[in-house]
Each structure stands twice: as C-alpha cells, then as structure tokens.
Amino acid sequence: MRTGARTGVRLLLLVFAVALWPTATASAQPAGGAAKAPVATAQKVKAKEHYTRAQTHYNVGEFDAAIDEYRKGYAAYPDPVFLYNIAQAQRLKGEFDQALFMYGRYLKEAPEAPNRKDVEGFMAELHAEKKQQAGGRAAGTGSAGSAGNAGNAGNAGSAGSAGSAGSAGSAGSA
C-alpha cells in the first residue's frame, strides 16, 4: 500500500503542478475571457509560491509553518490538493481529529482523486489510533496515557516516512 501511496501522491502533486503552471492558452482566449485569465494566472502563481514554501517547511519537519503556507495557498487558489497536504502535515503532527477533517474535505472536494484509496487508508489508521488512545485512557493511568502518546509519535513517524518520501519526490515534479 505504501508504494501505491507514493505513486498516488506523486501523481496527485504532478496534477497539481500542471494545474498551477501558467499556460499559453490564457493568451489565446476570446476577448470576453481575457479579463479573467490574468487574475486566475496571478492566483495560481501566488498559490504555487505558497506551495513551494510549504513543501520546504514540510520536508524539514516544520509542520506548523507548512500548514500555514498550504492554507495561504488554498486561500489564493482553492485546489483540493492543498487540503490533502494540510491533512498529511496534521497527521504527522499527531493532530488526528484535524487530519481526519481535512482528509474528509479533500475527498469531498476531489471525489475522483487518484489517491482516494490511500486517503481512506490513512483515515482508517487514524480512526484506529484514536480508538486505541481512547481505550488506553479509559483503562490506564496518566502514565499509560503518556506511553500511548509516545507510541503514537512513533506510529506517526513511521506512517509519515512514506508520506514524506512521496511528497519530497513529488516536490521535484512541482
């Protein structure tokens, strides 16, 4: 599944890069669409700048800064790929509820996403992790809860390695 996840992420980010890249067709539009083309192109350029900064932060584990840049990119040009990237960073930070929300928003905005199965797999893992955490808190003391959190960090790191490798590989495509 991890190889599929990397391929899905690379494909998704390649689609994102192509979508954000200014095209020659903008200048070939009829006069009625000419006023809109520069605005859309400017928005895409701004979003791409935020995306590039976000990837730099993400690749070195600065997830808060990455999330901030992904959000700014989404505000400039609301491509669902930003939602996916926000979810990935939140998952790696251990913010499971927020990651689940963003994965859900991503799938709602991109129902035909090429990495849909991978995203659903991440969501299932997060639900299982949350369930395990809830069980540990209900059955144990404060120390058991802490041990559970340390284990979560290890799990997030392991799961994040595949996500990070896929993102890092994809950043070259963007």
C-alpha positions as CSV (number, residue, x, y, z in Angstrom):
1,M,0.0,0.0,0.0
2,R,2.8,2.4,0.7
3,T,4.2,2.1,-2.8
4,G,0.7,2.9,-4.1
5,A,0.5,5.8,-1.7
6,R,3.8,7.2,-3.1
7,T,2.6,6.8,-6.6
8,G,-0.8,8.4,-5.8
9,V,0.9,11.3,-4.1
10,R,3.3,11.8,-6.9
11,L,0.6,11.7,-9.5
12,L,-1.6,14.0,-7.4
13,L,1.2,16.5,-7.0
14,L,2.1,16.3,-10.7
15,V,-1.6,17.1,-11.5
16,F,-1.3,20.0,-9.0
17,A,1.8,21.3,-10.6
18,V,0.3,21.2,-14.1
19,A,-2.9,22.9,-12.8
20,L,-0.9,25.7,-11.3
21,W,1.5,26.2,-14.1
22,P,0.5,29.2,-16.3
23,T,-0.5,28.1,-19.7
24,A,-0.2,29.6,-23.2
25,T,-3.9,29.1,-23.7
26,A,-4.7,32.0,-21.4
27,S,-3.5,34.5,-24.0
28,A,-5.4,32.7,-26.7
29,Q,-8.8,33.2,-25.0
30,P,-11.5,35.3,-26.6
31,A,-11.8,39.0,-25.6
32,G,-14.7,38.1,-23.1
33,G,-12.4,35.8,-21.1
34,A,-9.3,37.9,-21.3
35,A,-10.0,39.9,-18.2
36,K,-10.4,36.7,-16.1
37,A,-7.3,34.9,-17.3
38,P,-4.7,37.3,-15.7
39,V,-6.5,37.1,-12.4
40,A,-6.6,33.3,-12.4
41,T,-3.0,33.1,-13.5
42,A,-1.9,35.5,-10.8
43,Q,-3.8,33.5,-8.2
44,K,-2.2,30.3,-9.5
45,V,1.3,31.9,-9.3
46,K,0.7,33.1,-5.8
47,A,-0.7,29.6,-4.8
48,K,2.4,28.0,-6.3
49,E,4.7,30.3,-4.3
50,H,2.9,29.3,-1.1
51,Y,3.0,25.6,-2.1
52,T,6.8,25.8,-2.7
53,R,7.4,27.4,0.7
54,A,5.1,24.9,2.3
55,Q,7.0,21.9,0.8
56,T,10.3,23.3,2.1
57,H,8.9,23.5,5.6
58,Y,7.2,20.1,5.3
59,N,10.4,18.4,4.1
60,V,12.3,19.5,7.2
61,G,9.5,18.7,9.6
62,E,8.3,22.2,10.2
63,F,4.7,21.2,10.1
64,D,3.1,24.3,11.6
65,A,4.8,26.5,9.1
66,A,3.9,24.1,6.3
67,I,0.3,24.1,7.3
68,D,0.2,27.9,7.4
69,E,1.6,28.1,3.8
70,Y,-0.7,25.4,2.5
71,R,-3.6,27.3,3.9
72,K,-2.5,30.5,2.3
73,G,-2.1,28.7,-1.0
74,Y,-5.6,27.3,-0.7
75,A,-6.9,30.8,0.0
76,A,-5.2,32.1,-3.1
77,Y,-6.3,29.3,-5.3
78,P,-8.6,26.6,-3.7
79,D,-7.2,23.5,-5.2
80,P,-8.1,20.4,-3.1
81,V,-4.5,19.2,-3.2
82,F,-3.8,21.8,-0.5
83,L,-6.4,20.2,1.8
84,Y,-4.7,16.8,1.3
85,N,-1.3,18.3,2.1
86,I,-2.7,20.1,5.2
87,A,-4.1,16.7,6.4
88,Q,-0.7,15.0,5.8
89,A,1.1,17.6,8.0
90,Q,-1.6,17.4,10.7
91,R,-1.4,13.6,10.7
92,L,2.4,13.7,11.1
93,K,2.0,16.2,14.0
94,G,-0.4,13.8,15.7
95,E,-3.4,16.1,15.2
96,F,-5.7,13.2,14.3
97,D,-9.1,15.0,14.5
98,Q,-7.9,17.9,12.3
99,A,-6.3,15.5,9.9
100,L,-9.5,13.4,9.6
101,F,-11.4,16.6,8.9
102,M,-9.1,17.7,6.2
103,Y,-8.9,14.3,4.6
104,G,-12.7,14.3,4.5
105,R,-12.8,17.8,3.0
106,Y,-10.3,16.7,0.4
107,L,-12.3,13.7,-0.6
108,K,-15.5,15.8,-0.8
109,E,-13.8,18.4,-3.0
110,A,-12.0,15.8,-5.1
111,P,-14.3,12.8,-5.2
112,E,-12.4,11.2,-8.1
113,A,-9.0,11.7,-6.5
114,P,-6.4,9.3,-7.9
115,N,-5.2,8.6,-4.3
116,R,-8.6,8.1,-2.8
117,K,-7.9,4.6,-1.5
118,D,-4.7,5.7,0.1
119,V,-6.5,8.6,1.8
120,E,-9.2,6.2,3.0
121,G,-6.4,4.0,4.4
122,F,-4.9,7.0,6.3
123,M,-8.3,7.8,7.7
124,A,-8.9,4.2,8.8
125,E,-5.4,4.2,10.5
126,L,-6.3,7.5,12.3
127,H,-9.6,6.2,13.5
128,A,-7.9,3.0,14.8
129,E,-5.3,5.1,16.5
130,K,-7.9,7.3,18.1
131,K,-9.8,4.3,19.3
132,Q,-6.6,2.8,20.8
133,Q,-5.9,6.1,22.5
134,A,-9.4,6.3,24.0
135,G,-9.1,2.7,25.2
136,G,-5.7,3.4,26.8
137,R,-7.1,6.5,28.6
138,A,-10.1,4.7,29.9
139,A,-8.2,1.6,31.2
140,G,-4.9,3.2,32.4
141,T,-3.4,5.9,34.5
142,G,-1.8,9.1,33.3
143,S,1.4,7.3,32.7
144,A,-0.3,4.8,30.4
145,G,-1.7,7.7,28.5
146,S,1.7,9.2,28.1
147,A,3.2,5.9,26.9
148,G,0.3,5.8,24.4
149,N,1.2,9.2,23.1
150,A,4.9,8.3,22.8
151,G,3.8,5.2,20.8
152,N,1.6,7.5,18.6
153,A,4.6,9.7,17.8
154,G,6.4,6.6,16.6
155,N,3.5,5.5,14.5
156,A,3.0,8.9,13.0
157,G,6.7,8.9,12.2
158,S,6.6,5.6,10.5
159,A,3.5,6.4,8.6
160,G,4.9,9.8,7.8
161,S,8.1,8.4,6.3
162,A,6.1,7.0,3.4
163,G,4.1,10.3,3.1
164,S,7.2,12.4,3.4
165,A,9.2,10.4,0.8
166,G,6.3,10.6,-1.6
167,S,5.9,14.4,-1.0
168,A,9.6,15.0,-1.3
169,G,9.7,13.0,-4.5
170,S,6.8,14.9,-5.8
171,A,8.1,18.3,-4.8
172,G,10.7,17.8,-7.6
173,S,7.8,17.3,-10.1
174,A,6.1,20.5,-8.9
